Amino acid sequence: MANSTRNPTLKGPRGKLGTIGARSSSLVNPWLELQRLQWEALHSWQQSLATLNKDVWEQWTVRYAGGIPIDG
């Protein structure tokens, strides 16, 4: 088997491994972009809930704790 003609790295200028890497990155990059957009949506949703919580807390403080919010 010393004269094997099956050598995948000799095909093309960058070899088969280079083309496999290019194909896989072309499939992975859109997935990563979608994942980033999902994280941004989740983050903005959590920020809106935090703002709502702060507003409700300040309203409760003003009504039941003497009229002065705790944070100033």
C-alpha positions in Angstrom: 0.0 0.0 0.0 2.9 2.4 -0.3 1.7 3.6 -3.7 -1.7 4.7 -2.6 -3.4 7.1 -5.0 -5.9 8.2 -2.4 -4.4 11.4 -0.9 -7.2 14.0 -0.2 -4.8 16.8 0.5 -3.4 16.9 -3.1 -6.7 17.8 -4.8 -7.0 21.4 -5.8 -4.8 24.4 -4.8 -5.8 24.2 -1.1 -6.7 20.6 -0.9 -9.9 18.9 0.0 -9.5 19.9 3.7 -9.4 23.6 2.7 -12.6 23.3 0.7 -14.3 21.4 3.5 -13.3 24.2 5.9 -14.7 26.8 3.5 -18.0 25.0 3.1 -18.4 24.4 6.9 -17.6 28.1 7.6 -20.2 29.2 5.0 -22.7 27.0 6.9 -21.7 28.0 10.4 -21.5 31.8 9.9 -25.3 32.3 9.2 -26.1 30.1 12.2 -23.8 32.2 14.4 -25.4 35.4 13.2 -28.9 34.1 14.0 -27.7 33.1 17.4 -26.3 36.6 18.0 -29.6 38.1 17.0 -31.5 35.8 19.4 -29.2 36.8 22.2 -29.7 40.5 21.4 -33.5 40.0 21.5 -33.3 38.2 24.8 -31.1 41.0 26.2 -33.5 43.8 25.2 -36.5 41.8 26.6 -34.7 41.4 29.9 -33.8 45.1 30.0 -37.5 46.0 29.5 -38.5 43.7 32.3 -35.8 45.3 34.6 -37.1 48.8 33.8 -40.7 47.7 34.5 -39.6 46.1 37.8 -37.8 49.3 38.8 -40.8 51.4 37.9 -43.2 49.2 40.0 -40.8 49.2 42.9 -40.5 53.1 42.8 -44.3 53.4 42.7 -44.7 51.0 45.6 -42.0 52.9 47.6 -43.7 56.3 47.0 -47.1 55.0 48.0 -46.3 52.8 51.0 -42.8 53.8 52.3 -43.3 57.5 52.9 -43.1 59.1 49.5 -39.4 59.1 48.9 -37.8 56.5 46.6 -34.9 54.6 48.1 -32.4 55.5 45.4 -33.0 59.2 45.7 
